[in-house]
Amino acid sequence: MFDYLIETENTSDMPESYLRENGIDYTYLPYRIDDHLYTRENELSSEEFYRQMRSGRMPITSQVNPEEAKKFFLEKKKICKNILHLSLSSGISGTYNSARLAAQEVMEEDPSVNIIVIDTLCASMGVGLVIDKAVKMRKQGLSMEENAARIREMIPHCVHAFTVDDLNHLYRGGRVSRTAALIGTVAGIKPILNVNDEGKLIPVTKVRGRKKALLKLVDYMEEHIGPYRTSEDTFFISHGDCLEDAEFVRDEITKRFGMKACMINVLSATIAAHAGPGTVALFFMGDNR
């Protein structure tokens, strides 16, 4: 039994086996394809979701609302009244604010409950990176308050770097113009993006060709890793149904830095809906974002 729970959302993209092993549960950001609403209870398999995206069926995502978040916390407090909730960036989704409002309401109704909701300013396995640090610090015996304080100090050093294979998904999400998407697609331009200090998704550079884009992720790591360059630290890679490309990035990092501790997992439907199949995202601790 833990002194406190660590919870999150499905958009952390962490493997279910990892979450189960560490007693971590999550709220779920639903999505809709055509007239079908998919939730935690009836989600598509990863293979089917990407098959539908590649066939041209575009998902529409929703945030967790305050009522759903409150229901989640009420269930969790039956297990433990101390909860550390690590949320998807407020610069990307309103889910953090829903969790914050729900936690406040639950604590007002039951003062014996203590819920700390942290805006990680991260996405996908960037949130997973934060979760992994929180899990390790809980094992080391840090209290929930100590853990939360360390996490807040760590967040500015959680670096994201990713590339997409199809610019049209970024256009749909308002990240690039229609003209840029059309020209970039024809010219084989691949953008490199990150999540900045405000937790917002921004383009940082672009290259021509898929392999160059994957190698640019490793270059970005070299530019930003700073004092965290150690073979003992773990880096994370999520991918939009392109495992071989993710493994290529992992192997390049191992060759260049000697780092071997890596966790790879597929992008959840909510994140992939905005990034698309072929996305490769790299997450690591660095000097700055």
C-alpha positions in Angstrom: 0.0 0.0 0.0 1.4 3.4 -1.0 1.3 6.5 1.3 -0.1 8.4 -1.7 -1.4 7.6 -5.2 0.2 8.8 -8.4 -2.4 9.4 -11.1 -2.5 10.8 -14.6 -4.4 10.7 -17.9 -4.2 8.2 -20.8 -2.3 10.9 -22.8 0.8 10.0 -20.9 1.2 7.2 -23.4 2.8 5.0 -20.8 2.6 1.2 -21.2 -0.3 -0.4 -19.3 2.1 -2.9 -17.7 4.1 0.0 -16.2 1.0 1.7 -14.9 -0.3 -1.5 -13.3 3.0 -2.3 -11.8 3.2 1.1 -10.1 -0.5 1.3 -9.1 -1.2 4.3 -11.4 -4.6 4.9 -12.8 -5.8 7.5 -15.3 -8.7 9.6 -16.6 -9.5 9.2 -20.3 -9.7 11.7 -23.0 -12.4 10.4 -25.4 -12.5 10.7 -29.2 -15.0 10.5 -31.9 -14.7 9.0 -35.4 -17.7 9.8 -37.6 -20.7 9.0 -35.3 -18.8 6.7 -33.0 -17.7 7.8 -29.6 -14.7 5.9 -28.2 -14.0 5.9 -24.4 -11.9 3.8 -22.0 -14.6 1.1 -22.0 -14.8 0.7 -25.8 -11.6 2.2 -27.3 -10.3 0.9 -30.6 -7.1 -1.2 -30.7 -4.0 0.7 -31.6 -3.8 -1.1 -34.9 -7.4 -0.4 -35.9 -7.2 3.3 -34.9 -4.1 3.9 -37.1 -5.7 1.9 -39.9 -8.7 4.2 -39.8 -6.6 7.3 -39.8 -4.6 6.1 -42.8 -7.8 5.4 -44.6 -8.7 9.1 -44.2 -11.1 8.9 -41.2 -10.1 11.8 -38.9 -10.8 11.6 -35.1 -12.1 14.5 -33.0 -10.9 14.6 -29.4 -12.4 15.9 -26.2 -10.9 16.9 -22.9 -11.8 15.4 -19.5 -14.5 17.6 -18.0 -14.7 18.6 -14.3 -17.5 16.2 -13.6 -15.6 13.2 -15.0 -12.5 14.3 -13.1 -14.4 14.6 -9.8 -15.9 11.1 -10.3 -12.4 9.8 -10.8 -11.0 11.4 -7.6 -14.0 10.2 -5.6 -13.2 6.7 -6.6 -9.5 7.1 -5.9 -10.1 8.5 -2.4 -11.7 5.2 -1.4 -8.3 3.7 -1.9 -6.1 6.5 -0.5 -6.9 10.0 0.5 -3.6 11.4 -0.7 -3.4 11.8 -4.5 -0.7 13.3 -6.7 -2.2 13.9 -10.2 0.2 14.6 -13.1 -1.7 16.2 -15.9 -1.3 16.9 -19.6 0.0 20.4 -20.4 -2.6 23.2 -20.0 -1.1 24.7 -23.2 -2.5 21.8 -25.1 -5.7 20.8 -23.3 -8.2 22.1 -20.8 -7.9 18.7 -18.9 -5.5 20.1 -16.3 -8.0 22.8 -15.3 -10.8 20.3 -15.1 -8.7 18.2 -12.7 -7.7 21.2 -10.7 -11.4 22.3 -10.3 -12.5 18.8 -9.5 -9.7 18.3 -6.9 -10.7 21.6 -5.2 -14.3 20.6 -5.0 -13.5 17.1 -3.6 -11.2 18.6 -0.9 -13.8 21.2 0.1 -16.4 18.5 0.5 -14.0 16.2 2.4 -11.2 18.1 4.2 -9.5 14.7 5.0 -8.6 14.4 1.3 -5.4 15.9 -0.1 -5.1 16.1 -3.9 -2.2 17.9 -5.6 -2.7 18.5 -9.3 0.4 19.5 -11.3 0.4 21.0 -14.7 3.3 19.1 -16.2 3.5 21.4 -19.2 4.3 18.1 -21.0 2.6 15.9 -23.6 2.7 12.2 -24.4 5.6 10.4 -22.8 6.9 13.7 -21.7 4.2 13.3 -19.0 5.5 9.7 -18.7 9.0 11.1 -18.0 7.5 13.1 -15.1 5.6 10.1 -13.9 8.7 7.9 -13.9 10.6 10.4 -11.8 7.7 10.7 -9.4 7.5 6.9 -9.1 11.2 6.6 -8.3 11.0 9.4 -5.7 8.1 7.8 -4.0 10.1 4.6 -3.8 12.9 6.6 -2.2 10.5 7.6 0.5 9.7 11.2 -0.4 6.4 12.5 0.9 3.8 13.6 -1.6 4.6 17.3 -0.9 8.3 16.7 -1.3 7.7 14.8 -4.5 5.5 17.5 -5.9 8.1 20.2 -5.1 10.8 18.2 -6.9 8.5 17.6 -9.9 7.8 21.3 -10.2 11.6 22.0 -10.2 12.1 19.3 -12.8 9.4 20.3 -15.3 11.5 23.0 -17.1 14.1 20.4 -17.9 11.7 17.9 -19.5 12.6 18.2 -23.2 10.4 17.3 -26.1 11.5 16.9 -29.7 9.3 15.3 -32.4 8.7 15.1 -36.1 5.6 14.2 -38.1 5.3 12.4 -41.4 2.2 14.2 -42.7 2.0 18.0 -42.3 -1.8 17.9 -43.0 -2.4 16.7 -39.5 -0.6 19.8 -38.1 -2.6 21.9 -40.5 -5.9 20.5 -39.1 -4.7 21.4 -35.6 -3.7 24.9 -36.6 0.0 24.4 -36.2 1.0 25.2 -39.8 -0.8 27.0 -42.6 -2.6 25.2 -45.4 0.0 26.6 -47.9 2.9 25.4 -45.7 1.3 21.9 -45.4 0.8 21.7 -49.2 4.3 22.9 -50.1 5.9 20.9 -47.4 4.2 17.7 -48.4 5.2 18.1 -52.1 8.8 19.0 -51.2 9.2 16.3 -48.5 9.7 18.8 -45.8 9.6 17.4 -42.2 9.2 19.8 -39.3 10.9 19.4 -36.0 8.7 20.6 -33.1 8.9 20.8 -29.4 6.8 21.8 -26.4 8.0 25.1 -25.0 8.2 26.4 -21.4 4.5 27.4 -21.6 3.6 23.9 -22.5 2.6 24.8 -26.1 3.5 23.0 -29.2 5.8 25.0 -31.5 7.9 24.3 -34.6 11.6 24.9 -34.1 13.2 23.9 -37.5 12.6 21.8 -40.6 14.6 19.4 -42.8 14.0 17.6 -46.0 13.5 13.8 -45.8 12.5 11.3 -43.2 15.9 10.0 -42.2 17.3 13.5 -41.7 14.3 14.3 -39.5 14.9 11.3 -37.3 18.6 12.2 -37.0 17.6 15.8 -36.2 15.8 14.6 -33.1 19.1 13.1 -31.9 20.9 16.4 -32.8 18.3 18.3 -30.7 19.0 16.0 -27.8 22.7 16.7 -28.1 22.0 20.4 -28.1 19.8 20.4 -25.0 20.8 17.5 -22.8 23.5 19.4 -21.0 24.5 18.0 -17.6 22.0 15.2 -17.9 24.2 13.4 -20.4 24.5 10.1 -18.5 24.2 6.5 -19.4 22.1 5.9 -16.3 19.2 8.3 -17.2 16.1 7.0 -19.0 14.8 8.5 -22.2 11.4 7.9 -23.8 10.2 7.6 -27.4 6.6 7.5 -28.5 5.6 6.8 -32.1 2.6 6.8 -34.4 2.6 3.2 -35.5 6.2 3.3 -36.8 8.1 1.2 -34.3 11.1 0.7 -36.6 11.7 4.5 -36.8 11.4 4.8 -33.0 14.0 2.0 -32.7 16.3 3.8 -35.2 16.3 6.9 -33.0 16.9 4.8 -29.9 19.9 3.1 -31.5 21.3 6.4 -32.7 21.1 7.8 -29.1 22.8 4.7 -27.7 25.6 5.0 -30.2 26.1 8.7 -29.7 25.6 9.1 -25.9 26.0 5.6 -24.6 22.5 5.8 -23.0 20.8 2.4 -23.0 17.8 3.0 -20.6 14.9 3.6 -23.0 11.1 3.1 -23.0 9.2 3.0 -26.3 5.5 3.0 -26.7 2.8 3.8 -29.3 1.0 7.2 -29.2 -2.4 7.1 -27.8 -5.4 8.0 -30.0 -5.8 11.4 -28.4 -2.3 12.5 -29.2 -2.1 10.8 -32.5 -5.3 12.5 -33.7 -3.3 15.7 -33.8 0.1 14.4 -34.9 -0.9 11.5 -37.2 0.7 8.2 -38.1 4.4 8.3 -38.6 5.0 10.7 -35.7 8.2 10.0 -33.7 8.6 11.9 -30.4 11.7 11.9 -28.1 11.6 12.9 -24.5 14.6 13.4 -22.1 15.9 15.4 -19.2 17.9 18.4 -20.5 19.5 21.7 -19.6 16.5 23.5 -21.1 13.6 22.9 -23.5 
